[in-house]
Structure formats: C-alpha cells, structure tokens
Amino acid sequence: MISGIHLHEDLKKAFLELGFSEMTEIQKKTIPLIQEGKDVIGQSMTGSGKTAAFGFPLLEKLVHKNGIQALILVPTRELCEQVTSELRKFSKYKRMDIIAVYGGVSINPQIHSLHHADVVVGTPGRTLDHLQRRTLNLQKVRILVLDEADKMFEMGFIEDVKQIISQIPRERQTLLFSATISEQVHDIVRHYMKHPERIKVQSYVEETLLPQFFYPVSSREKFSLLVHLLNKEKPELAIVFCATRRRVDIVSSNLQTNGIHALSTHGGLSQNRRKDVMRMIHEKKTKVLVASDVAARGLDIKEVSHVFNYDIPKTSKEYIHRIGRTARAGAEGKVISLLSEEDHENMRAVLEDRSISIQQLQLPEFPRVSFMPYPKRESFGRRPHGGARHGYQRGGDYQRPSHGVRVQYASRGRRFQSHGSSQSSHSGERRQYSGSDRPSYGQSRHRRFR
C-alpha cells in the first residue's frame, strides 16, 4: 500500500523503483476513482504527476496480447513520446506493448507496431490517419484518456477527437485531464463522459519556491538584457520562451554568437532534430534551451532552474504552463520576464489572474551586445524554419525584422547594411548609452504590473 492506495505488486515495484515515495495530490484523489471504473475529470497544472495518476491504474486493468485496450490522445509529439516513455517505465514488471503514433516521422514502422499493441499513445492527426487507413482498430478499447485536453482543442483538434471517439465502443471508461475547463472541454464532457467525478488540485508549483519578476526594457535592448541575465544568473538549466518559431531561431542564433551555448526547439524542426535537442539537454551539453510554447508542451526536462519569458504569453494559462517547467517536486526555481512596449497588452491579460504575482525589478546597467535580426544557418545543416531567407517581410518602403521592430531603408541610393550595422533599430544595436541620454522607461509607466 502506498499513501493508502493499493497497486498491483508488479506496478508497485516499478512505482517505488522510480523514486515515487509519496503520491501527489492528483494521484491520491484520482487513482482510487479510476480503479473503481469511474469516468474522471482531472484538473491540474503541469508538474502535478497526472501521467502516473492515470498510468498506473490504467495498466492494472489491461491484459497483454488482448488487442488495443487503451488509447491516450495528447496534443503534441513531445508529449506523445514522454507519456509513452513513462508508461513503459511503469510497466517494467508487467509486460505491455505501448506504441506511440505521431506525425513528422514515417508511418510504416507505426503500422507494423500496431499489430501487437496493447496501449496506443497518439496525437489526433496521426491517430485519425491510421483509422482512415484501417491500420488502427479501436473496437477493443476499454479506456480512453484525453491528456491536456484544453491544449488539444486550442490547437484545433476538436473535430479530429470527436471522429476518433466515434470509433471507440460506448462501453468504456473515459479520463480527461486538463489545466483549464474551456467550453470545448465542457462539450466533450457533456457528450462523451458518464457522470464523471471531477478532481481539481492546486498547481504543483509552490509560490514560495518560485519568485517571479519582470524588467521593463525597450525592445531594442531586450536581447542585451537577456545575455546579461544569463551570464549573471548562471542557471543550472534555463528555458527561454519566445512567441514564434522565427523568434526562437533568431534568439538562439544570437546567443551562440555572443558566447552562450543554446539549443532551440519549435514545431518547424524535424522530429529527429527535436530528439537530438532533447538528448543533448538530458546529457547536460547545454544550459539554455530556447523554445516556443507548443514545442515546450510535454517536454520531459528535469532540474530547470530558470524560466525566461523573452516574449510575454497572451494568456495567464500559457504563463502558468511556462512557469510550471521549474520549481517542480519541491525544488526551487525563478521566473524572469522581459517586458517591452509590445508586451504590455499580453501582460495585462496575464495579470487578470489574481493568483499570479509578479514583482517589478529596476533595470540594471548592462553592456549592449551585437544582434543580427535574422538567424544564421545552423550546424545541423538546414535553414531554420520560417519566412524569407533573412527573416524580413518586405512591404512598401520598410522591411520588418521578425522581432517586429521597424527598420527604414536609407533613401537616395544608400544601401542598408544589416550585418552588424549601427543603423539597426533592434536590441542588438551597438549604440552605447550613458547618463541622461539613456532612454527612460519610468517606474510609473509600469506600476500597474506590480
């Protein structure tokens, strides 16, 4: 018995070997209900231990070589791989064939593996692809899990999920896990779940262990401040969140140029490349990962000491998901957001959630470093995803670097030099400020964000 809950001996052995000395709140509350066969809605944030919450009782109910008995739908490839990996660890002493199906890789090995699968973990698009090819049969599925349902529906998979559910027997157990309960989530609950038990737990991130700060900074100085903070904070492992794929490429490329070894991940990279990045992170070959929100969903990264918001997310939910990458399982962490002019609206939206408390810090003195407004070619041999070769969108008399700062071409035949030019209007501008000529971004302007 663990935390008052009985697990099958084979699963209990794996549970203890994996270092689970105590169950988390979501695990304590949901496992007994799942063992009883009830439909369950689990509302919890990243880091709460929900994979184990549904994984252990699910595996208890299955019989090896009896067809596909459980389907777990997840929003991203990374989460698909993570959940599959965790379930395989859980079933170390109970033989189960757990197969991951997701896009971006060849479908043929998946088709072969599905012939002997007991559990399928899949993204909606590739799962539906298999159903349409008739390479996946869900007629023996007894348990359906919708993991990170809110994110799955935000990404536009609601109709795919409904089509997939229509192929599963009505007599089943349905488990839904979501950070928030949106109207789309409510719709799934109303139409596809039977008298579900709803469990809501607090975030696993402890506020006392996760101080949150922001610096007001001009957009052209934002990158220089990031470099300064990375050098000053010396993180064990930092994730730098950016709003777009192109921004991820630009920031990571410029960090490399300025002597900070950084890796990047976003949805525009091949699956093999993303796997390489994760392998290097786990092997501790870098201390900085630059990521987009979608790519970071489901990343199994431990010991993240710092989260930097290079761009402020659009919603409080995304902000909470980001900061949930650190201060996990009782460890300490730190969140630093860089608030420039274009981030104000997003920050207001984040702070509509009264549970979020972010302290403003005074902007320190820091050196200005070079910044190229387009990503260089990477050593992996492919140009980073997105847009024109040099990261510009052409239009009228202006060219707009991907960061969003306007740069006007010099007139009357003078050519704009983008490579290290002192005319650059972005944060890599080499202009030096001192004393009173430094731009002022006063405390009163940002006081609303305290």
Helices and strands as residue ranges (DSSP letters): H 9-17, H 25-35, E 40-43, H 50-60, E 70-73, H 77-90, E 98-101, H 108-114, E 119-122, H 124-133, E 143-147, H 149-154, H 158-165, E 173-178, H 183-192, E 197-200, G 207-209, E 212-216, G 219-221, H 222-233, E 238-241, H 245-257, E 263-265, H 271-282, E 288-291, H 293-296, E 306-309, H 316-323, E 334-339, G 341-343, H 344-350, E 359-360, E 392-395, E 398-401, E 407-408, G 435-437, G 444-449
